[in-house]
């Protein structure tokens, strides 16, 4: 991306500069939209992890009591939680493991930390893209004068 916008020059050179800046502008805007969608998906996942963390932390409160159990699609059934000393954890790739509640708490905590770090990095990239789009918009505006 050119740092300085040429004020004068032959028409062909100016036209090429404008076309190059317009291409970069469109490219950065597309990347910005995609990155925003990815951040929103990560925030949704992080919210679910936070809910899981709260549920695991309060598992003793529902032991041997009736509760509503989600079965998907925002549908719940009445269920009784019996032995809650172990839980089933999805570790990715369709694999599930049975582990202790304490290990599940640590697993969820680690996942929250990883996703928070990823979201922060993505937010930084988003700000950089936003600044690049604004910079290019400014240069295009100067060229139009």
Number of C-alpha atoms within 10 A of each C-alpha: 9 10 8 7 15 13 10 9 9 7 9 9 12 16 13 11 19 19 13 13 20 17 12 16 20 13 13 20 16 13 16 19 12 13 17 15 12 14 19 13 13 17 15 12 15 20 13 13 17 16 13 16 19 12 14 18 14 11 14 14 11 14 15 13 11 12 14 12 13 12 9 7 6 6 9 12 10 10 13 14 17 11 10 14 12 14 17 12 17 11 10 7 6 6 8 12 10 12 14 14 18 13 14 20 17 13 16 19 16 12 16 19 13 13 17 15 12 14 19 13 12 17 15 12 15 20 12 14 20 16 13 17 21 13 15 23 15 13 20 18 11 12 16 9 6
